[in-house]
Amino acid sequence: MGPVDLFQTPLSLNEARAVVRQFVSYYNNERLRSAIGYITPSDKLLGKADAIFAERQRKMRQARDNRARYWSEESLNVENISVTDSNGLFV
């Protein structure tokens, strides 16, 4: 049996079982849970939490470093920036 429309009333016991099975699969394998750090229950049970959190930290560090590098004086080259007033005239 393929994907089941979760908003359609099941018309048989087999359809009801398929709906429940699909929902439980979604809930355990796809839905991120805030109580366990925005990971899935499956990832937590399989011991993947530490690796996921470490990867998040690595990406956050990289984003901070990239942002700092972008906004550093060397990359902005402030000597070439022109400043204008509200009329568009250089000041």
VEXVOPA-168076 format. One record per atom (N, C-alpha, C, CB): x, y, z. Coordinates in steps of 0.001 Angstrom, whole numbers, padded with zeros to 6 digits, always signed. Glycine has a CB too. Layout:
residues N
XYZ
...
//
This chain:
residues 91
+000843-001182+000000
+000000+000000+000000
+000887+001244+000000
-000958-000002+001222
+000595+002224-000855
+001382+003443-000971
+001037+004445+000114
+001177+004068-002329
+001481+005698-000067
+001191+006738+000921
-000310+006892+001135
+001797+008074+000481
-000665+007174+002362
-002062+007300+002745
-002352+008765+003022
-002392+006420+003985
-003528+009226+002608
-003955+010586+002919
-004370+010621+004381
-005125+011051+001984
-003574+011306+005203
-003825+011313+006640
-005081+012088+007008
-002641+011896+007364
-005625+012869+006071
-006821+013662+006357
-008090+012994+005838
-006686+015048+005747
-007942+011841+005240
-009082+011069+004730
-009450+010020+005777
-008747+010393+003343
-010713+009894+006062
-011170+008895+007026
-010928+007499+006454
-012678+009099+007371
-010204+006654+007193
-009983+005287+006709
-011305+004526+006635
-008988+004539+007623
-011455+003757+005597
-012706+003025+005388
-012624+001556+005780
-013116+003128+003951
-011446+001120+006172
-011292-000273+006594
-010233-000346+007688
-010908-001187+005390
-010160-001465+008340
-009152-001670+009376
-007748-001584+008795
-009354-003022+010061
-007546-002149+007604
-006227-002086+006964
-005825-000647+006641
-006219-002926+005683
-006788+000154+006166
-006487+001561+005895
-006160+002296+007189
-007670+002240+005180
-006879+002005+008260
-006616+002640+009556
-005220+002270+010052
-007684+002221+010596
-004853+001026+009910
-003506+000594+010311
-002438+001296+009478
-003365-000933+010170
-002694+001461+008189
-001732+002146+007316
-001573+003608+007729
-002180+002057+005841
-002679+004252+008083
-002612+005653+008524
-001783+005763+009792
-004029+006227+008760
-002046+004896+010753
-001301+004923+012017
+000175+004624+011771
-001891+003905+013022
+000464+003627+010954
+001848+003255+010642
+002597+004428+010001
+001877+002029+009704
+001943+005105+009055
+002576+006232+008379
+002806+007397+009350
+001715+006691+007192
+001829+007656+010219
+001994+008739+011180
+003114+008446+012168
+000694+008981+011927
+003167+007226+012682
+004220+006853+013630
+005589+006964+012965
+003995+005418+014162
+005686+006547+011720
+006953+006666+010991
+007369+008128+010854
+006836+006020+009601
+006428+008973+010475
+006711+010412+010361
+007149+010972+011711
+005466+011179+009841
+006401+010647+012751
+006647+011196+014084
+008018+010771+014609
+005548+010749+015056
+008418+009556+014340
+009688+009054+014864
+010894+009348+013978
+009589+007587+015072
+010681+009478+012658
+011814+009569+011740
+011986+010920+011048
+011679+008526+010710
+010984+011776+011084
+011073+013041+010351
+010840+014267+011225
+010082+013042+009227
+009921+014179+012157
+009525+015336+012948
+010595+015655+013978
+008173+015089+013635
+011104+016892+013932
+012110+017321+014894
+011427+017669+016213
+012916+018533+014352
+012027+017263+017315
+011426+017461+018635
+012253+018457+019435
+011311+016120+019397
+011634+019533+019859
+012346+020566+020612
+012866+020034+021948
+011431+021767+020851
+012144+019138+022583
+012532+018630+023901
+013851+017858+023872
+011437+017739+024449
+014238+017355+022708
+015499+016598+022614
+016488+017297+021680
+015230+015157+022116
+016350+018613+021557
+017356+019380+020819
+017124+019457+019329
+018685+018802+021056
+015879+019408+018902
+015520+019515+017486
+016188+018425+016637
+015908+020894+016956
+016072+017203+017126
+016457+016026+016350
+015260+015080+016388
+017778+015337+016922
+015305+014043+015588
+014202+013079+015586
+014407+012059+016710
+014098+012360+014207
+013324+011473+017192
+013473+010418+018196
+014354+009264+017705
+012104+009884+018590
+014264+008924+016423
+015111+007840+015891
+016590+008185+016013
+014763+007558+014417
+016941+009434+015659
+018343+009835+015763
+018825+009747+017212
+018535+011264+015222
+017979+010164+018137
+018328+010085+019554
+018537+008630+019974
+017231+010741+020419
+017605+007761+019601
+017704+006355+020001
+018870+005634+019341
+016421+005636+019671
+019244+006074+018129
+020365+005433+017428
+021720+006007+017838
+020188+005580+015925
+021716+006946+018786
+022976+007507+019284
+023607+008528+018358
+023950+006413+019523
+022818+009144+017492
+023359+010123+016539
+023340+011553+017071
+022580+010063+015250
+022775+011761+018251
+022588+013117+018785
+023910+013876+018899
+021914+013054+020154
+024929+013268+019488
+026203+013965+019680
+026824+014378+018352
+027175+013084+020452
+026760+013508+017355
+027320+013839+016035
+026531+014976+015380
+027317+012592+015117
+025212+014956+015526
+024382+016021+014949
+024690+017348+015625
+022878+015685+015088
+024786+017350+016966
+025079+018580+017688
+026476+019101+017344
+024955+018352+019197
+027446+018208+017212
+028804+018620+016855
+028834+019247+015461
+029764+017418+016916
+028109+018665+014528
+028048+019218+013167
+027382+020584+013170
+027288+018266+012227
+026337+020755+013975
+025695+022073+014090
+026679+023105+014623
+024457+021998+015009
+027433+022725+015658
+028418+023651+016230
+029487+024017+015207
+029074+023036+017476
+029942+023035+014431
+030950+023298+013401
+030417+024299+012380
+031365+021987+012698
+029167+024106+011942
+028565+025014+010964
+028376+026411+011542
+027224+024463+010486
+028002+026493+012812
+027838+027806+013448
+029176+028530+013553
+027210+027655+014846
+030232+027808+013930
+031571+028416+013990
+031998+028916+012618
+032604+027405+014526
+031764+028103+011597
+032133+028485+010242
+031354+029721+009796
+031885+027322+009274
+030072+029789+010105
+029264+030953+009737
+029755+032196+010460
+027783+030706+010055
+030099+032073+011761
+030629+033226+012501
+031945+033700+011899
+030826+032873+013985
+032830+032751+011563
+034116+033115+010965
+033918+033796+009610
+035005+031870+010805
+033016+033259+008802
+032741+033864+007491
+032189+035272+007644
+031753+033000+006696
+031285+035455+008602
+030702+036775+008836
+031761+037757+009315
+029563+036688+009856
+032612+037324+010232
+033673+038193+010738
+034636+038577+009624
+034431+037508+011878
+034967+037616+008780
+035872+037889+007670
+035229+038874+006682
+036253+036574+006952
+033937+038696+006415
+033236+039577+005479
+033218+041013+005989
+031804+039083+005250
+032983+041166+007286
+032851+042514+007832
+034168+043107+008318
+031871+042503+008960
+035265+042417+008119
+036559+042968+008535
+036934+044141+007634
+037664+041875+008495
+037767+045015+008123
+038138+046213+007355
+038821+045867+006038
+039053+047103+008184
+039579+044772+006006
+040278+044407+004777
+039296+044104+003649
+041183+043202+005021
+038212+043419+003953
+037286+043025+002896
+036356+044163+002497
+036470+041828+003339
+036119+045118+003394
+035230+046219+003063
+035904+047289+002219
+034696+046833+004318
+037232+047450+002375
+037978+048456+001616
+037285+049818+001731
+038108+048033+000124
+037254+050348+002958
+036496+051558+003260
+036971+052791+002505
+036558+051829+004718
+038169+052800+001961
+038658+053972+001230
+037858+054207-000053
+040143+053804+000896
+037272+053177-000629
+036561+053301-001901
+035056+053498-001743
+036813+052083-002735
+034590+053706-000520
+033161+053881-000304
+032820+055361-000384
+032728+053289+001061
+031826+055707-001202
+031360+057085-001318
+030133+057260-000436
+031038+057450-002799
+030051+058418+000201
+028921+058702+001066
+028130+059849+000446
+029389+059051+002518
+026814+059679+000361
+025977+060738-000194
+024927+061147+000850
+025294+060268-001521
+024431+062369+000689
+023355+062815+001571
+022017+062378+001013
+023387+064343+001753
+020911+062829+001613
+019596+062372+001195
+019230+062820-000210
+018563+062856+002158
+019949+063821-000761
+019705+064283-002114
+020589+063588-003145
+019913+065764-002186
+021431+062663-002692
+022315+061952-003590
+023608+062697-003882
+021606+061672-004863
+023873+063788-003151
+025104+064560-003346
+026212+063992-002458
+024869+066068-003031
+027428+063928-003014
+028555+063407-002240
+028888+064363-001116
+029787+063182-003137
+029187+063834+000032
+029563+064663+001191
+030979+064377+001573
+028634+064416+002389
//
